[in-house]
Amino acid sequence: MSTLDRVRVLVLPLLEEAGLELYDLQLDDGVLHVLVDREGGADIGTISKVARAITRALDEHEPIDGDYGLEVSTPGLERPLRTPAHFRGAIGADVKVKTLPQVDGDRRLEGTLAAADDDGCPLTAADGRRRTLSDDELERARTVFVWGPVHDRKAKARP
């Protein structure tokens, strides 16, 4: 069982008890990132409480070798997209993606996520062009927060 799998086993029951869902779990550069969410958003009190519970569980079971920091937060308004479930949850949203250097075409793309499945995600750019990227072509992806109602953006964009 991998380190993240061991952590996931410890964290999931604690999140469930707090009424939270696990959005993402990563261990990068000595920091364990636990991204949590729930319908309507997660408040700071709940996040603080669950962070303390996670700290106790990690200290007790020691699933991670060596020193590390812990960060418990929500994914935020501009959510990282790393898994097929993340992409499926963002269908219809504005997204920005950066492809890997060896992928042909523009490396930085912005558009609307038209669909998503285990094989990739088609994006529709503002100019109407469509490009489908597979998961193994992406360096990173995230949703883009757009201020104001959609109808206001369209009205401002008209000549």
DOVEX-830122 format. One record per residue: residue number from 1; residue in one letter; chain; x, y, z of N, C-alpha, C in turn. Coordinates in steps of 0.1 Angstrom, whole numbers, plus 5000, padded with zeros to 4 digits. Layout:
N
marmar n->NUM, res->A, chain->A, n_x->X, n_y->Y, n_z->Z, ca_x->X, ca_y->Y, ca_z->Z, c_x->X, c_y->Y, c_z->Z $
...
END
This chain:
159
marmar n->1, res->M, chain->A, n_x->5009, n_y->4988, n_z->5000, ca_x->5000, ca_y->5000, ca_z->5000, c_x->5009, c_y->5012, c_z->5000 $
marmar n->2, res->S, chain->A, n_x->5006, n_y->5022, n_z->4991, ca_x->5014, ca_y->5034, ca_z->4990, c_x->5012, c_y->5043, c_z->5002 $
marmar n->3, res->T, chain->A, n_x->5021, n_y->5053, n_z->5004, ca_x->5020, ca_y->5062, ca_z->5015, c_x->5006, c_y->5070, c_z->5014 $
marmar n->4, res->L, chain->A, n_x->5003, n_y->5075, n_z->5002, ca_x->4990, ca_y->5082, ca_z->5001, c_x->4978, c_y->5073, c_z->5004 $
marmar n->5, res->D, chain->A, n_x->4979, n_y->5060, n_z->5000, ca_x->4968, ca_y->5051, ca_z->5003, c_x->4966, c_y->5049, c_z->5018 $
marmar n->6, res->R, chain->A, n_x->4978, n_y->5048, n_z->5025, ca_x->4977, ca_y->5047, ca_z->5040, c_x->4971, c_y->5059, c_z->5046 $
marmar n->7, res->V, chain->A, n_x->4975, n_y->5071, n_z->5041, ca_x->4970, ca_y->5084, ca_z->5046, c_x->4955, c_y->5084, c_z->5043 $
marmar n->8, res->R, chain->A, n_x->4951, n_y->5081, n_z->5031, ca_x->4937, ca_y->5081, ca_z->5027, c_x->4928, c_y->5073, c_z->5037 $
marmar n->9, res->V, chain->A, n_x->4933, n_y->5061, n_z->5040, ca_x->4925, ca_y->5052, ca_z->5049, c_x->4923, c_y->5059, c_z->5063 $
marmar n->10, res->L, chain->A, n_x->4933, n_y->5066, n_z->5068, ca_x->4932, ca_y->5073, ca_z->5080, c_x->4923, c_y->5085, c_z->5080 $
marmar n->11, res->V, chain->A, n_x->4924, n_y->5093, n_z->5068, ca_x->4917, ca_y->5106, ca_z->5067, c_x->4902, c_y->5104, c_z->5064 $
marmar n->12, res->L, chain->A, n_x->4898, n_y->5095, n_z->5055, ca_x->4884, ca_y->5094, ca_z->5051, c_x->4874, c_y->5093, c_z->5062 $
marmar n->13, res->P, chain->A, n_x->4876, n_y->5085, n_z->5072, ca_x->4866, ca_y->5084, ca_z->5083, c_x->4865, c_y->5097, c_z->5091 $
marmar n->14, res->L, chain->A, n_x->4876, n_y->5104, n_z->5092, ca_x->4876, ca_y->5117, ca_z->5099, c_x->4868, c_y->5128, c_z->5092 $
marmar n->15, res->L, chain->A, n_x->4870, n_y->5128, n_z->5078, ca_x->4863, ca_y->5137, ca_z->5070, c_x->4848, c_y->5134, c_z->5070 $
marmar n->16, res->E, chain->A, n_x->4845, n_y->5121, n_z->5069, ca_x->4831, ca_y->5117, ca_z->5069, c_x->4824, c_y->5122, c_z->5082 $
marmar n->17, res->E, chain->A, n_x->4831, n_y->5120, n_z->5093, ca_x->4825, ca_y->5124, ca_z->5106, c_x->4823, c_y->5139, c_z->5106 $
marmar n->18, res->A, chain->A, n_x->4831, n_y->5146, n_z->5100, ca_x->4830, ca_y->5161, ca_z->5100, c_x->4820, c_y->5166, c_z->5089 $
marmar n->19, res->G, chain->A, n_x->4815, n_y->5157, n_z->5081, ca_x->4806, ca_y->5161, ca_z->5070, c_x->4813, c_y->5166, c_z->5058 $
marmar n->20, res->L, chain->A, n_x->4826, n_y->5162, n_z->5056, ca_x->4834, ca_y->5167, ca_z->5045, c_x->4837, c_y->5156, c_z->5035 $
marmar n->21, res->E, chain->A, n_x->4840, n_y->5160, n_z->5023, ca_x->4845, ca_y->5150, ca_z->5013, c_x->4859, c_y->5153, c_z->5010 $
marmar n->22, res->L, chain->A, n_x->4866, n_y->5143, n_z->5006, ca_x->4880, ca_y->5144, ca_z->5002, c_x->4880, c_y->5148, c_z->4987 $
marmar n->23, res->Y, chain->A, n_x->4885, n_y->5160, n_z->4984, ca_x->4886, ca_y->5164, ca_z->4970, c_x->4899, c_y->5159, c_z->4964 $
marmar n->24, res->D, chain->A, n_x->4910, n_y->5161, n_z->4971, ca_x->4923, ca_y->5157, ca_z->4966, c_x->4933, c_y->5154, c_z->4978 $
marmar n->25, res->L, chain->A, n_x->4943, n_y->5146, n_z->4975, ca_x->4953, ca_y->5143, ca_z->4985, c_x->4966, c_y->5142, c_z->4978 $
marmar n->26, res->Q, chain->A, n_x->4976, n_y->5150, n_z->4982, ca_x->4989, ca_y->5150, ca_z->4976, c_x->5000, c_y->5152, c_z->4986 $
marmar n->27, res->L, chain->A, n_x->5012, n_y->5146, n_z->4983, ca_x->5024, ca_y->5148, ca_z->4991, c_x->5034, c_y->5154, c_z->4982 $
marmar n->28, res->D, chain->A, n_x->5037, n_y->5167, n_z->4983, ca_x->5046, ca_y->5174, ca_z->4975, c_x->5056, c_y->5182, c_z->4983 $
marmar n->29, res->D, chain->A, n_x->5069, n_y->5180, n_z->4980, ca_x->5079, ca_y->5187, ca_z->4986, c_x->5078, c_y->5188, c_z->5002 $
marmar n->30, res->G, chain->A, n_x->5075, n_y->5177, n_z->5008, ca_x->5074, ca_y->5176, ca_z->5022, c_x->5062, c_y->5182, c_z->5028 $
marmar n->31, res->V, chain->A, n_x->5051, n_y->5184, n_z->5020, ca_x->5039, ca_y->5189, ca_z->5025, c_x->5027, c_y->5180, c_z->5021 $
marmar n->32, res->L, chain->A, n_x->5020, n_y->5175, n_z->5031, ca_x->5008, ca_y->5167, ca_z->5028, c_x->4996, c_y->5177, c_z->5026 $
marmar n->33, res->H, chain->A, n_x->4991, n_y->5177, n_z->5014, ca_x->4979, ca_y->5186, ca_z->5011, c_x->4967, c_y->5178, c_z->5011 $
marmar n->34, res->V, chain->A, n_x->4957, n_y->5181, n_z->5020, ca_x->4944, ca_y->5175, ca_z->5021, c_x->4934, c_y->5185, c_z->5017 $
marmar n->35, res->L, chain->A, n_x->4928, n_y->5184, n_z->5005, ca_x->4918, ca_y->5193, ca_z->5000, c_x->4904, c_y->5187, c_z->5003 $
marmar n->36, res->V, chain->A, n_x->4896, n_y->5195, n_z->5010, ca_x->4883, ca_y->5190, ca_z->5014, c_x->4872, c_y->5199, c_z->5009 $
marmar n->37, res->D, chain->A, n_x->4860, n_y->5193, n_z->5008, ca_x->4849, ca_y->5201, ca_z->5003, c_x->4836, c_y->5196, c_z->5008 $
marmar n->38, res->R, chain->A, n_x->4825, n_y->5203, n_z->5007, ca_x->4812, ca_y->5198, ca_z->5009, c_x->4802, c_y->5208, c_z->5002 $
marmar n->39, res->E, chain->A, n_x->4790, n_y->5203, n_z->5000, ca_x->4780, ca_y->5211, ca_z->4994, c_x->4778, c_y->5224, c_z->5002 $
marmar n->40, res->G, chain->A, n_x->4779, n_y->5235, n_z->4995, ca_x->4778, ca_y->5248, ca_z->5001, c_x->4790, c_y->5254, c_z->5007 $
marmar n->41, res->G, chain->A, n_x->4801, n_y->5246, n_z->5006, ca_x->4814, ca_y->5250, ca_z->5011, c_x->4817, c_y->5246, c_z->5025 $
marmar n->42, res->A, chain->A, n_x->4830, n_y->5246, n_z->5029, ca_x->4834, ca_y->5242, ca_z->5042, c_x->4839, c_y->5254, c_z->5050 $
marmar n->43, res->D, chain->A, n_x->4835, n_y->5256, n_z->5062, ca_x->4838, ca_y->5267, ca_z->5070, c_x->4852, c_y->5265, c_z->5077 $
marmar n->44, res->I, chain->A, n_x->4858, n_y->5276, n_z->5082, ca_x->4871, ca_y->5275, ca_z->5088, c_x->4871, c_y->5267, c_z->5101 $
marmar n->45, res->G, chain->A, n_x->4860, n_y->5268, n_z->5108, ca_x->4859, ca_y->5260, ca_z->5121, c_x->4860, c_y->5245, c_z->5118 $
marmar n->46, res->T, chain->A, n_x->4852, n_y->5241, n_z->5109, ca_x->4852, ca_y->5227, ca_z->5105, c_x->4865, c_y->5222, c_z->5100 $
marmar n->47, res->I, chain->A, n_x->4872, n_y->5230, n_z->5092, ca_x->4885, ca_y->5227, ca_z->5086, c_x->4895, c_y->5226, c_z->5098 $
marmar n->48, res->S, chain->A, n_x->4895, n_y->5235, n_z->5107, ca_x->4904, ca_y->5235, ca_z->5118, c_x->4902, c_y->5223, c_z->5127 $
marmar n->49, res->K, chain->A, n_x->4890, n_y->5219, n_z->5129, ca_x->4887, ca_y->5208, ca_z->5138, c_x->4892, c_y->5195, c_z->5131 $
marmar n->50, res->V, chain->A, n_x->4889, n_y->5194, n_z->5118, ca_x->4894, ca_y->5181, ca_z->5111, c_x->4909, c_y->5181, c_z->5109 $
marmar n->51, res->A, chain->A, n_x->4915, n_y->5193, n_z->5108, ca_x->4930, ca_y->5193, ca_z->5107, c_x->4936, c_y->5188, c_z->5120 $
marmar n->52, res->R, chain->A, n_x->4930, n_y->5192, n_z->5131, ca_x->4936, ca_y->5187, ca_z->5144, c_x->4934, c_y->5171, c_z->5145 $
marmar n->53, res->A, chain->A, n_x->4922, n_y->5167, n_z->5141, ca_x->4920, ca_y->5152, ca_z->5141, c_x->4929, c_y->5145, c_z->5132 $
marmar n->54, res->I, chain->A, n_x->4932, n_y->5150, n_z->5120, ca_x->4941, ca_y->5144, ca_z->5110, c_x->4955, c_y->5144, c_z->5116 $
marmar n->55, res->T, chain->A, n_x->4959, n_y->5155, n_z->5123, ca_x->4972, ca_y->5155, ca_z->5129, c_x->4974, c_y->5144, c_z->5139 $
marmar n->56, res->R, chain->A, n_x->4964, n_y->5143, n_z->5148, ca_x->4964, ca_y->5132, ca_z->5158, c_x->4966, c_y->5118, c_z->5152 $
marmar n->57, res->A, chain->A, n_x->4958, n_y->5116, n_z->5141, ca_x->4958, ca_y->5103, ca_z->5135, c_x->4971, c_y->5100, c_z->5128 $
marmar n->58, res->L, chain->A, n_x->4977, n_y->5110, n_z->5122, ca_x->4990, ca_y->5109, ca_z->5115, c_x->5001, c_y->5106, c_z->5125 $
marmar n->59, res->D, chain->A, n_x->5000, n_y->5114, n_z->5137, ca_x->5010, ca_y->5112, ca_z->5147, c_x->5010, c_y->5098, c_z->5153 $
marmar n->60, res->E, chain->A, n_x->4997, n_y->5093, n_z->5155, ca_x->4995, ca_y->5080, ca_z->5161, c_x->5000, c_y->5069, c_z->5152 $
marmar n->61, res->H, chain->A, n_x->4997, n_y->5069, n_z->5139, ca_x->4999, ca_y->5058, ca_z->5130, c_x->5011, c_y->5060, c_z->5121 $
marmar n->62, res->E, chain->A, n_x->5017, n_y->5072, n_z->5120, ca_x->5029, ca_y->5075, ca_z->5113, c_x->5030, c_y->5068, c_z->5099 $
marmar n->63, res->P, chain->A, n_x->5020, n_y->5072, n_z->5090, ca_x->5020, ca_y->5066, ca_z->5077, c_x->5031, c_y->5072, c_z->5067 $
marmar n->64, res->I, chain->A, n_x->5037, n_y->5083, n_z->5071, ca_x->5046, ca_y->5090, ca_z->5063, c_x->5060, c_y->5090, c_z->5069 $
marmar n->65, res->D, chain->A, n_x->5070, n_y->5086, n_z->5062, ca_x->5083, ca_y->5085, ca_z->5067, c_x->5089, c_y->5099, c_z->5067 $
marmar n->66, res->G, chain->A, n_x->5097, n_y->5103, n_z->5077, ca_x->5104, ca_y->5115, ca_z->5077, c_x->5095, c_y->5127, c_z->5081 $
marmar n->67, res->D, chain->A, n_x->5101, n_y->5139, n_z->5080, ca_x->5094, ca_y->5151, ca_z->5084, c_x->5085, c_y->5156, c_z->5072 $
marmar n->68, res->Y, chain->A, n_x->5074, n_y->5162, n_z->5076, ca_x->5064, ca_y->5167, ca_z->5066, c_x->5056, c_y->5178, c_z->5073 $
marmar n->69, res->G, chain->A, n_x->5050, n_y->5186, n_z->5065, ca_x->5040, ca_y->5196, ca_z->5070, c_x->5026, c_y->5191, c_z->5066 $
marmar n->70, res->L, chain->A, n_x->5016, n_y->5197, n_z->5072, ca_x->5002, ca_y->5193, ca_z->5069, c_x->4995, c_y->5206, c_z->5065 $
marmar n->71, res->E, chain->A, n_x->4988, n_y->5205, n_z->5054, ca_x->4979, ca_y->5216, ca_z->5049, c_x->4965, c_y->5211, c_z->5046 $
marmar n->72, res->V, chain->A, n_x->4955, n_y->5215, n_z->5054, ca_x->4942, ca_y->5211, ca_z->5051, c_x->4934, c_y->5224, c_z->5047 $
marmar n->73, res->S, chain->A, n_x->4928, n_y->5223, n_z->5035, ca_x->4921, ca_y->5235, ca_z->5030, c_x->4911, c_y->5230, c_z->5020 $
marmar n->74, res->T, chain->A, n_x->4903, n_y->5240, n_z->5015, ca_x->4894, ca_y->5237, ca_z->5004, c_x->4901, c_y->5238, c_z->4991 $
marmar n->75, res->P, chain->A, n_x->4896, n_y->5233, n_z->4980, ca_x->4902, ca_y->5235, ca_z->4967, c_x->4902, c_y->5250, c_z->4962 $
marmar n->76, res->G, chain->A, n_x->4893, n_y->5258, n_z->4968, ca_x->4892, ca_y->5272, ca_z->4964, c_x->4884, c_y->5274, c_z->4952 $
marmar n->77, res->L, chain->A, n_x->4883, n_y->5287, n_z->4948, ca_x->4875, ca_y->5290, ca_z->4936, c_x->4880, c_y->5285, c_z->4923 $
marmar n->78, res->E, chain->A, n_x->4893, n_y->5285, n_z->4922, ca_x->4900, ca_y->5280, ca_z->4910, c_x->4906, c_y->5266, c_z->4914 $
marmar n->79, res->R, chain->A, n_x->4898, n_y->5256, n_z->4911, ca_x->4902, ca_y->5242, ca_z->4916, c_x->4911, c_y->5235, c_z->4907 $
marmar n->80, res->P, chain->A, n_x->4921, n_y->5229, n_z->4913, ca_x->4930, ca_y->5220, ca_z->4905, c_x->4922, c_y->5209, c_z->4899 $
marmar n->81, res->L, chain->A, n_x->4926, n_y->5205, n_z->4887, ca_x->4919, ca_y->5193, ca_z->4881, c_x->4930, c_y->5183, c_z->4878 $
marmar n->82, res->R, chain->A, n_x->4930, n_y->5172, n_z->4886, ca_x->4940, ca_y->5162, ca_z->4885, c_x->4935, c_y->5148, c_z->4881 $
marmar n->83, res->T, chain->A, n_x->4922, n_y->5145, n_z->4886, ca_x->4917, ca_y->5132, ca_z->4884, c_x->4905, c_y->5132, c_z->4874 $
marmar n->84, res->P, chain->A, n_x->4902, n_y->5121, n_z->4868, ca_x->4890, ca_y->5120, ca_z->4860, c_x->4877, c_y->5126, c_z->4867 $
marmar n->85, res->A, chain->A, n_x->4876, n_y->5123, n_z->4880, ca_x->4864, ca_y->5128, ca_z->4887, c_x->4864, c_y->5143, c_z->4888 $
marmar n->86, res->H, chain->A, n_x->4876, n_y->5149, n_z->4889, ca_x->4877, ca_y->5164, ca_z->4890, c_x->4873, c_y->5170, c_z->4876 $
marmar n->87, res->F, chain->A, n_x->4877, n_y->5164, n_z->4865, ca_x->4874, ca_y->5169, ca_z->4852, c_x->4859, c_y->5167, c_z->4850 $
marmar n->88, res->R, chain->A, n_x->4853, n_y->5155, n_z->4854, ca_x->4839, ca_y->5153, ca_z->4852, c_x->4831, c_y->5164, c_z->4860 $
marmar n->89, res->G, chain->A, n_x->4835, n_y->5167, n_z->4872, ca_x->4829, ca_y->5177, ca_z->4880, c_x->4830, c_y->5191, c_z->4874 $
marmar n->90, res->A, chain->A, n_x->4839, n_y->5193, n_z->4865, ca_x->4841, ca_y->5207, ca_z->4860, c_x->4835, c_y->5209, c_z->4845 $
marmar n->91, res->I, chain->A, n_x->4827, n_y->5199, n_z->4841, ca_x->4822, ca_y->5200, ca_z->4827, c_x->4813, c_y->5213, c_z->4827 $
marmar n->92, res->G, chain->A, n_x->4815, n_y->5220, n_z->4816, ca_x->4808, ca_y->5233, ca_z->4814, c_x->4815, c_y->5245, c_z->4820 $
marmar n->93, res->A, chain->A, n_x->4825, n_y->5242, n_z->4828, ca_x->4833, ca_y->5253, ca_z->4835, c_x->4844, c_y->5259, c_z->4826 $
marmar n->94, res->D, chain->A, n_x->4848, n_y->5271, n_z->4828, ca_x->4859, ca_y->5277, ca_z->4822, c_x->4872, c_y->5271, c_z->4828 $
marmar n->95, res->V, chain->A, n_x->4881, n_y->5267, n_z->4820, ca_x->4894, ca_y->5260, ca_z->4825, c_x->4906, c_y->5266, c_z->4818 $
marmar n->96, res->K, chain->A, n_x->4917, n_y->5265, n_z->4825, ca_x->4930, ca_y->5267, ca_z->4819, c_x->4938, c_y->5255, c_z->4820 $
marmar n->97, res->V, chain->A, n_x->4945, n_y->5251, n_z->4810, ca_x->4954, ca_y->5239, ca_z->4810, c_x->4968, c_y->5243, c_z->4804 $
marmar n->98, res->K, chain->A, n_x->4977, n_y->5236, n_z->4809, ca_x->4991, ca_y->5237, ca_z->4804, c_x->4995, c_y->5223, c_z->4800 $
marmar n->99, res->T, chain->A, n_x->4999, n_y->5221, n_z->4787, ca_x->5003, ca_y->5208, ca_z->4783, c_x->5018, c_y->5206, c_z->4786 $
marmar n->100, res->L, chain->A, n_x->5022, n_y->5193, n_z->4784, ca_x->5036, ca_y->5190, ca_z->4786, c_x->5044, c_y->5195, c_z->4774 $
marmar n->101, res->P, chain->A, n_x->5057, n_y->5198, n_z->4776, ca_x->5065, ca_y->5204, ca_z->4765, c_x->5065, c_y->5196, c_z->4752 $
marmar n->102, res->Q, chain->A, n_x->5064, n_y->5183, n_z->4752, ca_x->5065, ca_y->5175, ca_z->4740, c_x->5052, c_y->5175, c_z->4732 $
marmar n->103, res->V, chain->A, n_x->5041, n_y->5180, n_z->4737, ca_x->5028, ca_y->5180, ca_z->4730, c_x->5027, c_y->5191, c_z->4720 $
marmar n->104, res->D, chain->A, n_x->5023, n_y->5187, n_z->4708, ca_x->5022, ca_y->5197, ca_z->4697, c_x->5011, c_y->5207, c_z->4700 $
marmar n->105, res->G, chain->A, n_x->5013, n_y->5219, n_z->4694, ca_x->5003, ca_y->5230, ca_z->4696, c_x->5007, c_y->5239, c_z->4707 $
marmar n->106, res->D, chain->A, n_x->4997, n_y->5248, n_z->4710, ca_x->4999, ca_y->5258, ca_z->4721, c_x->5000, c_y->5250, c_z->4734 $
marmar n->107, res->R, chain->A, n_x->5009, n_y->5254, n_z->4743, ca_x->5010, ca_y->5248, ca_z->4756, c_x->5000, c_y->5253, c_z->4766 $
marmar n->108, res->R, chain->A, n_x->4996, n_y->5266, n_z->4765, ca_x->4986, ca_y->5271, ca_z->4774, c_x->4973, c_y->5274, c_z->4767 $
marmar n->109, res->L, chain->A, n_x->4963, n_y->5268, n_z->4772, ca_x->4950, ca_y->5269, ca_z->4766, c_x->4939, c_y->5273, c_z->4776 $
marmar n->110, res->E, chain->A, n_x->4930, n_y->5280, n_z->4772, ca_x->4919, ca_y->5284, ca_z->4780, c_x->4906, c_y->5282, c_z->4772 $
marmar n->111, res->G, chain->A, n_x->4896, n_y->5276, n_z->4779, ca_x->4883, ca_y->5274, ca_z->4772, c_x->4873, c_y->5268, c_z->4781 $
marmar n->112, res->T, chain->A, n_x->4862, n_y->5263, n_z->4776, ca_x->4852, ca_y->5257, ca_z->4783, c_x->4854, c_y->5242, c_z->4782 $
marmar n->113, res->L, chain->A, n_x->4853, n_y->5235, n_z->4793, ca_x->4854, ca_y->5220, ca_z->4793, c_x->4841, c_y->5215, c_z->4788 $
marmar n->114, res->A, chain->A, n_x->4842, n_y->5209, n_z->4776, ca_x->4830, ca_y->5204, ca_z->4769, c_x->4825, c_y->5191, c_z->4775 $
marmar n->115, res->A, chain->A, n_x->4834, n_y->5182, n_z->4778, ca_x->4831, ca_y->5169, ca_z->4783, c_x->4844, c_y->5163, c_z->4790 $
marmar n->116, res->A, chain->A, n_x->4842, n_y->5152, n_z->4796, ca_x->4854, ca_y->5145, ca_z->4802, c_x->4851, c_y->5131, c_z->4805 $
marmar n->117, res->D, chain->A, n_x->4861, n_y->5123, n_z->4802, ca_x->4860, ca_y->5108, ca_z->4805, c_x->4874, c_y->5103, c_z->4808 $
marmar n->118, res->D, chain->A, n_x->4876, n_y->5091, n_z->4810, ca_x->4889, ca_y->5085, ca_z->4813, c_x->4899, c_y->5087, c_z->4803 $
marmar n->119, res->D, chain->A, n_x->4895, n_y->5090, n_z->4790, ca_x->4904, ca_y->5091, ca_z->4779, c_x->4909, c_y->5105, c_z->4777 $
marmar n->120, res->G, chain->A, n_x->4902, n_y->5115, n_z->4782, ca_x->4906, ca_y->5129, ca_z->4780, c_x->4895, c_y->5139, c_z->4781 $
marmar n->121, res->C, chain->A, n_x->4898, n_y->5151, n_z->4777, ca_x->4889, ca_y->5162, ca_z->4778, c_x->4889, c_y->5171, c_z->4766 $
marmar n->122, res->P, chain->A, n_x->4878, n_y->5173, n_z->4760, ca_x->4877, ca_y->5183, ca_z->4749, c_x->4874, c_y->5197, c_z->4754 $
marmar n->123, res->L, chain->A, n_x->4882, n_y->5206, n_z->4749, ca_x->4880, ca_y->5220, ca_z->4753, c_x->4875, c_y->5228, c_z->4741 $
marmar n->124, res->T, chain->A, n_x->4866, n_y->5238, n_z->4744, ca_x->4862, ca_y->5247, ca_z->4733, c_x->4867, c_y->5260, c_z->4737 $
marmar n->125, res->A, chain->A, n_x->4876, n_y->5266, n_z->4729, ca_x->4882, ca_y->5279, ca_z->4731, c_x->4872, c_y->5290, c_z->4728 $
marmar n->126, res->A, chain->A, n_x->4875, n_y->5302, n_z->4733, ca_x->4866, ca_y->5314, ca_z->4731, c_x->4863, c_y->5316, c_z->4716 $
marmar n->127, res->D, chain->A, n_x->4873, n_y->5313, n_z->4707, ca_x->4872, ca_y->5315, ca_z->4693, c_x->4864, c_y->5304, c_z->4686 $
marmar n->128, res->G, chain->A, n_x->4859, n_y->5294, n_z->4694, ca_x->4852, ca_y->5283, ca_z->4689, c_x->4860, c_y->5271, c_z->4685 $
marmar n->129, res->R, chain->A, n_x->4873, n_y->5272, n_z->4685, ca_x->4881, ca_y->5260, ca_z->4681, c_x->4880, c_y->5250, c_z->4693 $
marmar n->130, res->R, chain->A, n_x->4881, n_y->5237, n_z->4689, ca_x->4880, ca_y->5226, ca_z->4698, c_x->4892, c_y->5218, c_z->4698 $
marmar n->131, res->R, chain->A, n_x->4897, n_y->5214, n_z->4709, ca_x->4909, ca_y->5206, ca_z->4710, c_x->4907, c_y->5196, c_z->4721 $
marmar n->132, res->T, chain->A, n_x->4910, n_y->5183, n_z->4719, ca_x->4909, ca_y->5173, ca_z->4729, c_x->4923, c_y->5169, c_z->4733 $
marmar n->133, res->L, chain->A, n_x->4924, n_y->5168, n_z->4746, ca_x->4937, ca_y->5165, ca_z->4753, c_x->4935, c_y->5153, c_z->4762 $
marmar n->134, res->S, chain->A, n_x->4945, n_y->5144, n_z->4761, ca_x->4944, ca_y->5132, ca_z->4770, c_x->4951, c_y->5136, c_z->4783 $
marmar n->135, res->D, chain->A, n_x->4948, n_y->5128, n_z->4793, ca_x->4954, ca_y->5131, ca_z->4806, c_x->4969, c_y->5131, c_z->4806 $
marmar n->136, res->D, chain->A, n_x->4975, n_y->5122, n_z->4798, ca_x->4990, ca_y->5121, ca_z->4797, c_x->4996, c_y->5133, c_z->4789 $
marmar n->137, res->E, chain->A, n_x->4988, n_y->5142, n_z->4784, ca_x->4993, ca_y->5153, ca_z->4777, c_x->4993, c_y->5166, c_z->4786 $
marmar n->138, res->L, chain->A, n_x->4987, n_y->5165, n_z->4797, ca_x->4985, ca_y->5177, ca_z->4806, c_x->4996, c_y->5178, c_z->4817 $
marmar n->139, res->E, chain->A, n_x->5002, n_y->5189, n_z->4818, ca_x->5011, ca_y->5192, ca_z->4829, c_x->5002, c_y->5196, c_z->4841 $
marmar n->140, res->R, chain->A, n_x->4993, n_y->5205, n_z->4839, ca_x->4984, ca_y->5209, ca_z->4850, c_x->4971, c_y->5215, c_z->4844 $
marmar n->141, res->A, chain->A, n_x->4961, n_y->5216, n_z->4852, ca_x->4948, ca_y->5221, ca_z->4847, c_x->4941, c_y->5226, c_z->4860 $
marmar n->142, res->R, chain->A, n_x->4932, n_y->5237, n_z->4858, ca_x->4924, ca_y->5242, ca_z->4869, c_x->4912, c_y->5249, c_z->4863 $
marmar n->143, res->T, chain->A, n_x->4902, n_y->5251, n_z->4871, ca_x->4891, ca_y->5259, ca_z->4867, c_x->4894, c_y->5273, c_z->4868 $
marmar n->144, res->V, chain->A, n_x->4887, n_y->5282, n_z->4862, ca_x->4889, ca_y->5296, ca_z->4862, c_x->4876, c_y->5303, c_z->4868 $
marmar n->145, res->F, chain->A, n_x->4878, n_y->5310, n_z->4878, ca_x->4867, ca_y->5318, ca_z->4884, c_x->4864, c_y->5330, c_z->4876 $
marmar n->146, res->V, chain->A, n_x->4852, n_y->5332, n_z->4872, ca_x->4847, ca_y->5343, ca_z->4864, c_x->4838, c_y->5352, c_z->4872 $
marmar n->147, res->W, chain->A, n_x->4842, n_y->5364, n_z->4874, ca_x->4834, ca_y->5374, ca_z->4882, c_x->4821, c_y->5377, c_z->4875 $
marmar n->148, res->G, chain->A, n_x->4810, n_y->5378, n_z->4882, ca_x->4797, ca_y->5382, ca_z->4877, c_x->4790, c_y->5371, c_z->4870 $
marmar n->149, res->P, chain->A, n_x->4777, n_y->5374, n_z->4867, ca_x->4768, ca_y->5364, ca_z->4860, c_x->4773, c_y->5363, c_z->4846 $
marmar n->150, res->V, chain->A, n_x->4770, n_y->5351, n_z->4840, ca_x->4774, ca_y->5348, ca_z->4826, c_x->4768, c_y->5358, c_z->4817 $
marmar n->151, res->H, chain->A, n_x->4755, n_y->5362, n_z->4818, ca_x->4749, ca_y->5371, ca_z->4809, c_x->4755, c_y->5385, c_z->4809 $
marmar n->152, res->D, chain->A, n_x->4761, n_y->5389, n_z->4820, ca_x->4768, ca_y->5402, ca_z->4820, c_x->4781, c_y->5401, c_z->4812 $
marmar n->153, res->R, chain->A, n_x->4788, n_y->5390, n_z->4813, ca_x->4801, ca_y->5388, ca_z->4805, c_x->4798, c_y->5389, c_z->4790 $
marmar n->154, res->K, chain->A, n_x->4787, n_y->5382, n_z->4786, ca_x->4784, ca_y->5382, ca_z->4772, c_x->4779, c_y->5395, c_z->4767 $
marmar n->155, res->A, chain->A, n_x->4772, n_y->5403, n_z->4775, ca_x->4767, ca_y->5416, ca_z->4771, c_x->4779, c_y->5425, c_z->4770 $
marmar n->156, res->K, chain->A, n_x->4789, n_y->5424, n_z->4778, ca_x->4801, ca_y->5433, ca_z->4778, c_x->4810, c_y->5429, c_z->4765 $
marmar n->157, res->A, chain->A, n_x->4809, n_y->5417, n_z->4761, ca_x->4817, ca_y->5412, ca_z->4750, c_x->4812, c_y->5417, c_z->4736 $
marmar n->158, res->R, chain->A, n_x->4799, n_y->5420, n_z->4736, ca_x->4793, ca_y->5424, ca_z->4723, c_x->4798, c_y->5438, c_z->4719 $
marmar n->159, res->P, chain->A, n_x->4799, n_y->5440, n_z->4706, ca_x->4803, ca_y->5454, ca_z->4701, c_x->4792, c_y->5464, c_z->4703 $
END
